[in-house]
């Protein structure tokens, strides 16, 4: 069976898999693998990008009802959003989930009346591609883009009449996400943008040529988890087998080779069918514990000024990412954007202590200290434990041009994080919390940052308000 499997692969790939399979295996198939602490750590670290994106893309597909579908927001996200950690509350989304196995998919896009729009395409490997953005001069006219993968049946990358753009994705199941600044404080413009968003259409190549869409209901997906830790604890091997089978892996790429090497001794490799009786058994509780510890330690880096310098290298295409930043971005909040499109500096406290809802805080910026954004900026508040918005009746989770903000007479701003609105503070600048022992955190989003000015700009600090 192993020989027959290798014959189906190209020689380079077969050699890589064979070498991995010859690595020492602790026990026979179907029994518990005696993994060292270092091996477990390595397995979790090299899996995080895939686990996080599998969980995100498939949750969105479940919520949307199917693959090969698009859903457009009509209002900003609120605390019921649970599909992704640290969600966005200052742009609207058009989420298209694409199944590229049997047919290329064509996205039909209008011109947008917004000062910021981007299209981001991401597979299970969490390498981020931004093929179109207003920062690049796009979305000024209507266009069509064909999306395919290396495994798309019957298509080899040839031009298609009437379609101006083509994009090869790294996976068979990808999210194509539009971020659109809705200009929520301009009602007439907001309504125009909503109509433009709802006009985005999706069709397969077969449909474009007048035929019917090929059926895509012939596949069974491993279950998703409420959190990434759930997948590490319950069905990691099943998820990774599925991911390997539907992701472009390159054994000549150091990161791809390392993850293949980590899984081959466990009986998981590209091209196989997952069989729980034939793979090594792993300790799910141990995997979960390491994943949770890793998540906590990675999130702590977000307020480290030295580490922040590396964050300009996050959310890049394949071949331009380090494992360190792949893990960090997958834990911080999957499907973000590169520095040329957006930066996400975390706001630390002035005293260096974790921010906690037992206290109130203020974030002050003078006009000269405002973020150097060519499009716009915002500050968003989350609970640290799950990375979700903090529920409140006002549905106020961020301060910015779309969620609302008010500058002072000198052009600066003071943003208050408090259980009750302080006297004389504009309602737009108040982020409510519940008075309890809960760690909280604030993240800035700076859209189309001036990267030259960002070298000297420093994120503001949150100051604890005395006696509160």
C-alpha positions as CSV (number, residue, x, y, z in Angstrom):
1,X,0.0,0.0,0.0
2,X,2.8,2.5,0.9
3,X,4.6,1.7,-2.4
4,X,1.5,2.2,-4.4
5,X,0.9,5.5,-2.6
6,X,4.4,6.7,-3.5
7,X,4.0,5.8,-7.1
8,X,1.1,8.2,-7.4
9,X,3.3,11.1,-6.3
10,X,5.9,13.1,-8.2
11,X,9.5,11.9,-7.4
12,X,10.5,15.0,-5.4
13,X,7.5,14.8,-3.2
14,X,7.7,11.0,-2.9
15,X,11.3,11.2,-1.7
16,X,10.3,13.7,1.0
17,X,7.4,11.6,2.2
18,X,9.6,8.4,2.1
19,X,12.3,10.1,4.2
20,X,9.6,11.3,6.7
21,X,8.1,7.8,6.9
22,X,11.5,6.3,7.7
23,X,11.9,8.6,10.7
24,X,11.7,6.7,14.0
25,X,8.1,5.8,15.0
26,X,7.5,5.3,18.7
27,X,5.0,2.5,18.4
28,X,2.9,0.5,15.9
29,X,0.0,2.1,14.1
30,X,-3.2,2.5,16.2
31,X,-1.3,2.6,19.5
32,X,-0.4,5.6,21.6
33,X,2.7,7.6,20.3
34,X,5.3,8.2,23.0
35,X,6.0,11.8,22.1
36,X,8.5,13.9,24.1
37,X,7.6,17.3,25.4
38,X,9.7,18.8,22.6
39,X,7.9,16.8,20.0
40,X,4.5,17.9,21.3
41,X,5.6,21.5,21.3
42,X,6.9,21.2,17.8
43,X,3.7,19.5,16.6
44,X,1.5,22.2,18.1
45,X,3.7,25.1,16.9
46,X,3.8,23.8,13.3
47,X,0.1,23.0,13.2
48,X,-1.3,26.3,14.6
49,X,-1.6,28.1,11.3
50,X,-3.5,25.2,9.7
51,X,-5.7,24.5,12.8
52,X,-6.6,28.2,13.1
53,X,-7.5,28.7,9.5
54,X,-9.4,25.4,9.2
55,X,-11.5,26.5,12.1
56,X,-12.1,30.0,10.7
57,X,-12.8,29.1,7.1
58,X,-15.1,26.1,7.9
59,X,-17.0,28.0,10.6
60,X,-17.8,30.8,8.1
61,X,-18.9,28.2,5.6
62,X,-21.2,26.6,8.2
63,X,-22.6,29.9,9.1
64,X,-23.1,30.9,5.5
65,X,-24.8,27.6,4.7
66,X,-22.5,26.4,1.9
67,X,-19.3,26.7,0.0
68,X,-19.3,28.6,-3.3
69,X,-21.4,31.3,-1.7
70,X,-21.0,35.0,-0.7
71,X,-22.5,36.8,2.2
72,X,-22.3,40.6,2.6
73,X,-22.6,42.4,5.9
74,X,-25.3,45.1,6.3
75,X,-24.1,46.3,9.7
76,X,-20.9,46.3,11.8
77,X,-20.1,43.2,13.8
78,X,-21.3,42.8,17.4
79,X,-20.6,40.6,20.4
80,X,-22.6,37.7,18.9
81,X,-19.6,37.2,16.5
82,X,-17.9,34.0,17.6
83,X,-16.3,32.6,14.4
84,X,-13.0,34.4,14.8
85,X,-10.9,35.8,17.7
86,X,-10.4,39.6,17.8
87,X,-12.9,40.3,15.0
88,X,-13.1,43.6,13.1
89,X,-15.6,46.2,14.0
90,X,-14.6,49.1,11.7
91,X,-15.1,47.7,8.2
92,X,-17.9,45.6,6.7
93,X,-17.1,42.2,5.1
94,X,-18.1,40.3,2.1
95,X,-17.2,36.7,2.8
96,X,-17.0,34.4,-0.1
97,X,-16.2,30.7,0.6
98,X,-14.8,28.9,-2.4
99,X,-14.6,25.2,-3.2
100,X,-12.1,25.0,-6.0
101,X,-11.8,21.2,-6.4
102,X,-14.0,20.7,-9.4
103,X,-14.2,24.1,-11.1
104,X,-12.5,27.5,-11.0
105,X,-14.7,30.2,-9.4
106,X,-15.2,33.6,-10.8
107,X,-15.8,36.6,-8.6
108,X,-17.7,39.5,-10.2
109,X,-17.0,42.8,-8.5
110,X,-18.4,46.3,-8.9
111,X,-16.7,49.7,-8.5
112,X,-16.8,50.8,-4.9
113,X,-17.6,54.3,-3.6
114,X,-15.3,53.8,-0.5
115,X,-11.9,55.1,0.4
116,X,-10.8,51.7,1.5
117,X,-11.6,48.2,0.0
118,X,-9.4,45.2,-0.2
119,X,-9.8,41.5,-1.3
120,X,-7.9,38.9,0.7
121,X,-7.6,35.3,-0.3
122,X,-6.5,32.7,2.3
123,X,-6.4,28.9,2.5
124,X,-5.8,26.5,5.3
125,X,-2.1,27.3,5.4
126,X,-2.8,30.9,6.6
127,X,-0.6,32.6,3.9
128,X,-2.4,35.8,3.1
129,X,-2.7,37.2,-0.4
130,X,-4.1,40.7,-1.3
131,X,-4.6,40.6,-5.1
132,X,-6.7,43.7,-5.1
133,X,-6.9,46.9,-2.9
134,X,-7.7,50.5,-3.2
135,X,-4.2,51.1,-1.9
136,X,-3.1,49.6,-5.2
137,X,-5.5,51.6,-7.3
138,X,-8.1,48.9,-7.6
139,X,-11.9,48.8,-7.3
140,X,-12.4,52.0,-9.4
141,X,-14.1,49.9,-12.1
142,X,-16.1,46.7,-12.3
143,X,-13.9,43.5,-12.8
144,X,-14.0,39.7,-12.8
145,X,-11.4,37.5,-11.2
146,X,-11.0,33.7,-11.7
147,X,-9.7,31.8,-8.7
148,X,-8.3,28.2,-8.9
149,X,-5.9,25.9,-7.2
150,X,-3.2,23.4,-8.4
151,X,-5.8,20.6,-8.0
152,X,-8.7,22.3,-9.7
153,X,-10.1,19.7,-12.2
154,X,-10.0,20.5,-15.9
155,X,-8.2,23.9,-15.6
156,X,-4.5,24.7,-16.1
157,X,-4.4,28.4,-15.8
158,X,-5.5,29.4,-19.3
159,X,-7.1,32.8,-20.0
160,X,-10.9,32.9,-20.0
161,X,-12.8,35.4,-22.3
162,X,-14.4,38.2,-20.3
163,X,-12.4,37.6,-17.2
164,X,-9.6,40.1,-16.7
165,X,-7.8,38.6,-13.7
166,X,-6.7,35.1,-12.6
167,X,-5.4,34.0,-9.2
168,X,-3.9,30.6,-8.1
169,X,-4.8,29.9,-4.4
170,X,-2.8,27.6,-2.2
171,X,-5.7,25.5,-1.2
172,X,-8.9,23.9,-2.5
173,X,-11.1,25.5,0.2
174,X,-10.3,29.2,0.6
175,X,-11.9,32.3,1.9
176,X,-12.1,35.4,-0.4
177,X,-12.8,38.2,2.0
178,X,-13.6,41.8,1.0
179,X,-13.1,44.5,3.6
180,X,-15.0,47.6,2.9
181,X,-15.0,50.9,4.8
182,X,-18.7,51.7,4.9
183,X,-18.5,55.4,5.7
184,X,-21.1,54.8,8.4
185,X,-21.2,58.4,9.4
186,X,-22.4,59.4,5.9
187,X,-25.9,57.8,5.6
188,X,-26.4,58.3,1.9
189,X,-22.9,57.0,1.0
190,X,-23.4,54.1,3.5
191,X,-26.5,53.0,1.6
192,X,-24.7,53.2,-1.7
193,X,-21.8,51.1,-0.4
194,X,-24.2,48.5,1.0
195,X,-25.8,48.1,-2.5
196,X,-22.4,47.8,-4.1
197,X,-21.4,45.1,-1.6
198,X,-24.6,43.1,-2.3
199,X,-23.9,43.2,-6.0
200,X,-20.7,41.0,-5.7
201,X,-21.5,37.7,-7.5
202,X,-19.9,34.3,-7.7
203,X,-20.1,31.7,-10.4
204,X,-18.1,28.6,-11.4
205,X,-16.5,28.4,-14.8
206,X,-19.1,25.9,-15.9
207,X,-21.8,28.4,-15.1
208,X,-20.0,31.2,-16.9
209,X,-20.0,29.0,-20.0
210,X,-23.7,28.4,-19.8
211,X,-23.7,25.1,-18.0
212,X,-24.6,24.0,-14.5
213,X,-22.5,24.2,-11.4
214,X,-20.8,20.9,-10.6
215,X,-22.1,19.3,-7.3
216,X,-19.8,19.9,-4.3
217,X,-21.8,18.1,-1.6
218,X,-19.7,14.9,-1.9
219,X,-17.2,15.7,0.8
220,X,-17.2,15.2,4.6
221,X,-15.4,17.8,6.7
222,X,-13.9,17.1,10.1
223,X,-15.8,18.8,12.9
224,X,-14.8,22.4,13.8
225,X,-14.2,23.5,17.4
226,X,-15.5,26.4,19.4
227,X,-11.8,27.3,19.9
228,X,-8.6,26.2,18.2
229,X,-7.7,24.4,21.5
230,X,-10.8,22.2,20.9
231,X,-9.3,20.9,17.6
232,X,-5.9,20.3,19.2
233,X,-7.7,18.4,22.0
234,X,-10.1,16.3,20.0
235,X,-9.4,15.7,16.3
236,X,-6.0,17.2,15.4
237,X,-4.8,14.3,13.2
238,X,-8.1,14.1,11.3
239,X,-8.0,17.9,10.6
240,X,-4.4,17.8,9.5
241,X,-5.0,14.9,7.2
242,X,-7.8,16.8,5.5
243,X,-5.7,20.0,5.3
244,X,-2.7,18.1,3.7
245,X,-5.0,16.6,1.1
246,X,-6.4,20.1,0.1
247,X,-3.4,22.3,0.4
248,X,-0.5,22.9,-1.9
249,X,2.6,21.6,0.0
250,X,6.1,21.9,-1.3
251,X,8.8,19.7,0.2
252,X,11.4,22.1,-1.0
253,X,9.9,24.8,1.2
254,X,11.5,24.5,4.7
255,X,8.3,25.1,6.6
256,X,6.3,22.7,4.5
257,X,8.9,20.0,4.9
258,X,9.1,20.5,8.7
259,X,5.4,20.0,9.1
260,X,5.3,17.0,6.8
261,X,8.2,15.5,8.8
262,X,6.4,16.1,12.1
263,X,3.3,14.2,10.9
264,X,4.6,11.4,8.8
265,X,5.6,9.2,11.8
266,X,2.1,9.6,13.1
267,X,0.6,8.2,9.9
268,X,-0.6,11.5,8.4
269,X,0.7,12.5,5.0
270,X,-0.7,14.1,1.8
271,X,-2.8,11.8,-0.3
272,X,-3.9,9.4,2.5
273,X,-7.4,8.8,3.8
274,X,-7.8,9.4,7.5
275,X,-8.3,6.1,9.4
276,X,-8.3,6.4,13.2
277,X,-7.3,2.7,13.4
278,X,-4.1,3.3,11.3
279,X,-2.7,6.5,12.7
280,X,-0.8,6.9,15.9
281,X,-2.9,7.8,18.9
282,X,-2.0,11.1,20.6
283,X,-2.9,12.6,24.0
284,X,-5.5,15.2,23.1
285,X,-5.5,16.7,26.6
286,X,-1.7,17.2,26.4
287,X,-2.0,18.8,23.0
288,X,-4.7,21.1,24.2
289,X,-2.7,22.2,27.3
290,X,0.3,23.0,25.1
291,X,-1.9,24.9,22.6
292,X,-3.5,27.0,25.4
293,X,-0.1,27.7,27.0
294,X,1.3,28.7,23.6
295,X,-1.7,31.0,22.9
296,X,-1.2,32.8,26.2
297,X,2.6,33.3,25.7
298,X,2.1,34.5,22.1
299,X,-0.6,37.0,23.1
300,X,1.8,38.4,25.7
301,X,4.2,39.4,22.9
302,X,1.6,41.8,21.5
303,X,2.6,44.5,23.9
304,X,6.3,43.9,23.7
305,X,7.9,47.0,21.9
306,X,10.7,44.9,20.5
307,X,8.4,42.2,19.1
308,X,6.1,44.9,17.7
309,X,8.9,45.8,15.2
310,X,8.5,42.3,13.7
311,X,4.8,42.7,13.2
312,X,5.3,44.6,10.0
313,X,6.2,41.2,8.5
314,X,2.9,39.5,9.3
315,X,0.1,38.3,7.0
316,X,2.3,37.8,3.9
317,X,2.2,35.3,1.0
318,X,3.9,31.9,1.1
319,X,7.7,32.1,1.0
320,X,7.8,35.4,2.9
321,X,6.7,34.2,6.4
322,X,8.6,32.9,9.4
323,X,7.2,30.2,11.7
324,X,7.3,32.6,14.6
325,X,5.0,35.1,12.9
326,X,2.8,32.4,11.5
327,X,2.1,31.2,15.0
328,X,1.6,34.6,16.4
329,X,-0.8,35.9,13.7
330,X,-2.8,32.7,13.9
331,X,-3.3,33.2,17.6
332,X,-3.7,36.9,17.6
333,X,-6.5,36.7,15.1
334,X,-6.5,34.9,11.8
335,X,-6.9,36.4,8.3
336,X,-5.3,39.8,8.9
337,X,-3.6,41.9,6.4
338,X,0.1,42.8,5.6
339,X,1.6,46.1,6.8
340,X,1.1,47.8,3.5
341,X,-2.7,47.4,4.1
342,X,-3.0,47.5,7.8
343,X,-1.1,47.4,11.1
344,X,-2.5,46.1,14.4
345,X,-0.4,47.5,17.3
346,X,-1.6,46.4,20.8
347,X,-2.1,49.0,23.5
348,X,-0.1,48.3,26.6
349,X,-0.6,50.0,30.0
350,X,1.5,52.8,31.3
351,X,2.3,50.8,34.5
352,X,3.1,47.6,32.6
353,X,0.3,45.7,34.4
354,X,-2.3,43.7,32.5
355,X,-5.5,45.6,31.8
356,X,-8.3,44.3,34.0
357,X,-12.0,45.2,34.1
358,X,-11.8,45.8,37.8
359,X,-10.3,49.2,36.8
360,X,-11.1,52.0,34.4
361,X,-8.6,53.3,31.9
362,X,-8.0,56.2,29.5
363,X,-6.1,56.2,26.2
364,X,-4.9,59.7,25.3
365,X,-3.5,60.9,21.9
366,X,-2.7,64.5,21.0
367,X,-3.2,65.5,17.4
368,X,0.5,65.0,16.6
369,X,0.3,61.5,18.2
370,X,-2.6,60.2,16.1
371,X,-1.8,57.1,14.0
372,X,-0.3,57.9,10.5
373,X,-3.2,56.3,8.6
374,X,-3.7,57.2,4.9
375,X,-7.2,55.6,5.1
376,X,-8.4,55.5,8.7
377,X,-7.7,54.0,12.2
378,X,-9.6,52.6,15.1
379,X,-9.2,51.2,18.7
380,X,-11.1,48.0,19.5
381,X,-11.6,46.4,23.0
382,X,-11.7,42.7,23.6
383,X,-11.7,40.2,26.4
384,X,-8.3,38.5,26.6
385,X,-9.5,35.0,27.3
386,X,-11.4,34.4,24.1
387,X,-10.6,37.5,22.0
388,X,-14.3,38.5,21.6
389,X,-16.1,41.8,22.0
390,X,-17.3,42.6,25.5
391,X,-21.1,42.5,25.4
392,X,-22.9,45.8,26.1
393,X,-26.3,47.3,25.4
394,X,-24.8,50.1,23.3
395,X,-23.0,47.6,21.1
396,X,-20.0,49.8,21.3
397,X,-16.8,47.9,20.9
398,X,-14.5,50.3,19.1
399,X,-13.7,54.0,18.6
400,X,-13.0,55.2,15.1
401,X,-14.5,56.8,12.0
402,X,-17.1,54.1,11.4
403,X,-18.0,53.1,15.0
404,X,-18.0,56.7,16.1
405,X,-15.4,59.0,17.7
406,X,-15.1,62.7,18.6
407,X,-11.9,64.6,18.5
408,X,-11.3,67.4,21.0
409,X,-10.9,71.1,20.1
410,X,-7.2,70.6,19.6
411,X,-7.6,67.6,17.2
412,X,-6.6,65.0,19.8
413,X,-8.7,62.3,21.5
414,X,-9.2,60.6,24.9
415,X,-10.8,57.2,24.8
416,X,-12.2,55.9,28.0
417,X,-12.6,52.2,29.0
418,X,-14.9,52.3,31.9
419,X,-17.8,50.5,33.6
420,X,-19.8,53.8,33.6
421,X,-19.4,56.7,31.3
422,X,-17.3,59.4,33.0
423,X,-18.8,62.9,33.2
424,X,-18.2,65.1,30.2
425,X,-16.8,62.3,28.1
426,X,-18.4,62.1,24.6
427,X,-20.5,59.0,24.2
428,X,-18.6,58.1,21.0
429,X,-15.3,57.9,23.0
430,X,-16.6,55.5,25.7
431,X,-15.9,51.8,25.6
432,X,-18.0,50.1,28.3
433,X,-16.9,47.1,30.4
434,X,-18.4,45.0,33.2
435,X,-16.9,45.5,36.6
436,X,-15.4,42.1,37.3
437,X,-12.1,40.3,37.4
438,X,-11.6,39.9,33.6
439,X,-8.5,40.6,31.6
440,X,-9.1,43.0,28.7
441,X,-7.0,44.3,25.9
442,X,-7.2,47.0,23.2
443,X,-5.8,46.7,19.7
444,X,-5.4,49.5,17.2
445,X,-6.1,49.1,13.5
446,X,-4.3,51.4,11.1
447,X,-5.5,51.1,7.5
448,X,-3.0,51.9,4.8
449,X,-0.4,53.2,7.2
450,X,2.4,55.6,6.2
451,X,5.2,53.1,6.8
452,X,7.8,55.8,6.8
453,X,6.1,57.7,9.6
454,X,5.3,54.4,11.4
455,X,9.1,54.0,12.1
456,X,9.0,56.8,14.7
457,X,5.3,56.7,15.7
458,X,4.6,55.0,19.1
459,X,1.3,53.4,20.1
460,X,-0.4,55.2,23.0
461,X,-0.5,53.7,26.6
462,X,-3.6,53.0,28.6
463,X,-3.5,54.8,31.9
464,X,-5.4,53.5,34.9
465,X,-7.8,56.1,36.3
466,X,-7.1,56.6,40.0
467,X,-9.7,55.1,42.3
468,X,-11.6,53.4,39.4
